[in-house]
Amino acid sequence: MSRKTVTVFAATGSAGSACVEELLRQDVFNVQVLARAGGLQEKSSSGLLNSVDTKQQRWDDWRRRGVVVKQADVTDHASLIPALEGTDYLVSCVPLFATESQYPLIWAAKEAGVERFVPSEFGFIYEWEQFWPTDNAHKTAARQKAFIRRVIELAGLDFTIIPAGLWIEYFMPEPVAVMGDGNTKISWSSACDVGRIIPHVLAHPASRNAVCPVAATAYLTWNELLDARERILGRKVERVYLGHEDWLKAYDETPDGPMKAIVGIGVSATECPEGMPLWAHWNAMHLPAFKGTPLEQLFPEYIEPRVRELQAMLGAA
Ligand SMILES: NC(=O)c1ccc[n+]([C@@H]2O[C@H](COP(=O)([O-])OP(=O)(O)OC[C@H]3O[C@@H](n4cnc5c(N)ncnc54)[C@H](OP(=O)(O)O)[C@@H]3O)[C@@H](O)[C@H]2O)c1
C-alpha cells in the first residue's frame, strides 16, 4: 500500500510543530507543511507569538529532513487547491480564536481530493460542551469548533476529532486553581504530547469519522497530578479548590481577553453533568503502546519554563 501524505497547517505552533516532529520520527506518512503566505492576523493560543525568523528556521530544518513546505495564501481558494493536491490527511493546528481560518481550507481540500480533515480541537469534547447551560467565552469557542466539524461533514470529507482535555502548562501557575474537589480523573495533555499523539491516532483505523478523546500525557485527578508535581519539584505547590460558583464569580471579574476563555474552561468543567465527561482516555484502549512524556521529565523541562513564560506575559499585560 502506498504511503499516505499528511499536510500540517499552523505547523510552527505548539501542537503543530510537535506533530511534524513525530510524523518525521514515526516515518509512516509523507510529510508536508502548509505555510501561510500572509493574509491573516498573527495569533496564538497563549498570546506569545512566533517570530518570522523562528518560523523560517523551522521550515529550513524540516526541508532538510524531507518535509515538503508549500506556501499558499490560505485565504484564497485558487491558491489553496494546488497547495493541497496530493494530501490525503490535512491536520489543522490553528490557535484558539483562529478557528475561522479553517473555513477556506475545507472546500479547497474537497476540491483538491483530500480524504480526511483533522480540525484544530485538542481540548474538551466540544460536541457536548456547546450545549452546557452557562454561556462563556470558552463555550463560544466550543460552538465554533463543533460547527467546523459539521462543515467538514457537509463538504463530504472524512474527519477525525481529537479532544485532549486540559493542557497542563496552562493550569499550573500558582496558586493552582483546581476545578472542583480535584478527585475525578481527567485527561491531561501537554502541547508536546498533543502533537505527538496526532499521527498515532491518524494511523489507527478506528479514527476515521470518529471522535477520539485522548489523554496524551496522563489520565489523573488534579490531586494526583499536583502531588506528582510536588514530589518532582521537591516543594509545596500552592493550590485553591474552586467550585462552580467560585468559577462563575472569577469569570465575571476577569476582563475580556485570553484569560477570560481560560477561566471559562473552569466554568464549563465544574458544571459537567455526571455521565457526560468533557474528556476520555481513547488512547488507553486503542494506543496502549503510546506513552506520554514521563512527568519526571515533563515538569522540569517543559511545564515549569512555560509556566514562567505565561506568568511573565500576564504580568506584563
Ligand atoms: N485544552 C487546552 O488546554 C488547550 C490549550 C491550548 C490550546 N488548545 C487548542 O489547541 C489547538 C492548537 O493550539 P496551539 O496552542 O498549538 O496553537 P499555537 O501554538 O498558538 O499556534 C500558533 C501558530 O498558528 C499559526 N497561526 C498564527 N496565526 C494564525 C491565524 N490567524 N490563522 C491560522 N493560523 C495561524 C502560526 O503557524 P504558521 O505560521 O506555521 O501557520 C503560528 O505559529 C487550538 O485548537 C487550541 O484551542 C487547547
The ligand as a Tripos MOL2 file, in Angstrom:
@<TRIPOS>MOLECULE
LIG
   48    52     1     0     0
SMALL
NO_CHARGES

@<TRIPOS>ATOM
      1 N1         -7.2270   22.2940   26.0470 N.am      1 LIG1
      2 C1         -6.3130   23.1970   26.3080 C.2       1 LIG1
      3 O1         -5.9780   23.4170   27.4720 O.2       1 LIG1
      4 C2         -5.6810   23.9220   25.1580 C.ar      1 LIG1
      5 C3         -4.6420   24.8340   25.4100 C.ar      1 LIG1
      6 C4         -4.0560   25.4790   24.3220 C.ar      1 LIG1
      7 C5         -4.5070   25.2210   23.0130 C.ar      1 LIG1
      8 N2         -5.5140   24.3570   22.8330 N.ar      1 LIG1
      9 C6         -6.0410   24.1080   21.4540 C.3       1 LIG1
     10 O2         -5.0160   23.5090   20.6620 O.3       1 LIG1
     11 C7         -5.0820   23.9610   19.3140 C.3       1 LIG1
     12 C8         -3.6960   24.3700   18.8450 C.3       1 LIG1
     13 O3         -3.2230   25.4100   19.6690 O.3       1 LIG1
     14 P1         -1.6600   25.7830   19.8100 P.3       1 LIG1
     15 O4         -1.5140   26.4530   21.1250 O.co2     1 LIG1
     16 O5         -0.8130   24.6310   19.4700 O.co2     1 LIG1
     17 O6         -1.5050   26.8850   18.6690 O.3       1 LIG1
     18 P2         -0.3810   28.0000   18.6360 P.3       1 LIG1
     19 O7          0.9190   27.4470   19.0990 O.co2     1 LIG1
     20 O8         -0.8540   29.2200   19.3170 O.co2     1 LIG1
     21 O9         -0.3270   28.2510   17.0600 O.3       1 LIG1
     22 C9          0.4940   29.2660   16.5780 C.3       1 LIG1
     23 C10         0.6920   29.0300   15.0890 C.3       1 LIG1
     24 O10        -0.5570   29.1540   14.4060 O.3       1 LIG1
     25 C11        -0.3690   29.7300   13.1150 C.3       1 LIG1
     26 N3         -1.1920   30.9310   13.0420 N.ar      1 LIG1
     27 C12        -0.9600   32.1580   13.5610 C.ar      1 LIG1
     28 N4         -1.9810   32.9880   13.3260 N.ar      1 LIG1
     29 C13        -2.8910   32.2670   12.6280 C.ar      1 LIG1
     30 C14        -4.1760   32.5660   12.0890 C.ar      1 LIG1
     31 N5         -4.7310   33.7620   12.2090 N.pl3     1 LIG1
     32 N6         -4.8210   31.5910   11.4470 N.ar      1 LIG1
     33 C15        -4.2950   30.3480   11.3060 C.ar      1 LIG1
     34 N7         -3.0880   30.0090   11.7880 N.ar      1 LIG1
     35 C16        -2.4040   30.9530   12.4460 C.ar      1 LIG1
     36 C17         1.1290   30.0540   13.0150 C.3       1 LIG1
     37 O11         1.7430   28.9540   12.3350 O.3       1 LIG1
     38 P3          2.1180   29.0410   10.7590 P.3       1 LIG1
     39 O12         2.7160   30.4060   10.5290 O.co2     1 LIG1
     40 O13         3.0710   27.9190   10.6100 O.co2     1 LIG1
     41 O14         0.8300   28.8740   10.0210 O.co2     1 LIG1
     42 C18         1.5930   30.0850   14.4620 C.3       1 LIG1
     43 O15         2.9660   29.7630   14.6090 O.3       1 LIG1
     44 C19        -6.1510   25.0510   19.2920 C.3       1 LIG1
     45 O16        -7.3420   24.4970   18.7450 O.3       1 LIG1
     46 C20        -6.3670   25.4140   20.7340 C.3       1 LIG1
     47 O17        -7.6860   25.8300   21.0220 O.3       1 LIG1
     48 C21        -6.1020   23.6810   23.8560 C.ar      1 LIG1
@<TRIPOS>BOND
     1     1     2 1
     2     2     3 2
     3     2     4 1
     4     4     5 ar
     5     4    48 ar
     6     5     6 ar
     7     6     7 ar
     8     7     8 ar
     9     8     9 1
    10     8    48 ar
    11     9    10 1
    12     9    46 1
    13    10    11 1
    14    11    12 1
    15    11    44 1
    16    12    13 1
    17    13    14 1
    18    14    15 2
    19    14    16 1
    20    14    17 1
    21    17    18 1
    22    18    19 2
    23    18    20 1
    24    18    21 1
    25    21    22 1
    26    22    23 1
    27    23    24 1
    28    23    42 1
    29    24    25 1
    30    25    26 1
    31    25    36 1
    32    26    27 ar
    33    26    35 ar
    34    27    28 ar
    35    28    29 ar
    36    29    30 ar
    37    29    35 ar
    38    30    31 1
    39    30    32 ar
    40    32    33 ar
    41    33    34 ar
    42    34    35 ar
    43    36    37 1
    44    36    42 1
    45    37    38 1
    46    38    39 2
    47    38    40 1
    48    38    41 1
    49    42    43 1
    50    44    45 1
    51    44    46 1
    52    46    47 1
@<TRIPOS>SUBSTRUCTURE
     1 LIG1         1 GROUP 0 **** ****
